[in-house]
Amino acid sequence: MELKDIINRIGYFRNKANLSARELSRRLGNDESYITRLENKHFNITITKLLNILSECNVNTEEFFSENYSSYKEINLLNEKIKMLDQNDIKLLNLFIDRMLSK
């Protein structure tokens, strides 16, 4: 993953957490333009600062670095539900999904 991808994801999760760049900057103890400058790629970010940003946005590192980060929670919820199914129900679900994908 490149720095630009990390910066883009910070913006995505900041917006998802309904935080303005100014508010997130304040919560991190930085000047009000910190996140705006970061998102505009005016400087690099440290691991510590990234972890602090994720904490403020209520995002764990697994979700942040997930390939499918925008649907991470939905996929995990679906996986948890699938784990509760018995083998017969899993077969039926697979058939249903196959039919959905063949449309």
PyMOL commands that set and color helices and strands:
alter all, ss='L'
color gray80, all
select helices_A, chain A and resi 3-16+21-27+34-39+47-56+61-65+69-83+87-101
alter helices_A, ss='H'
color red, helices_A
deselect
rebuild
show_as cartoon
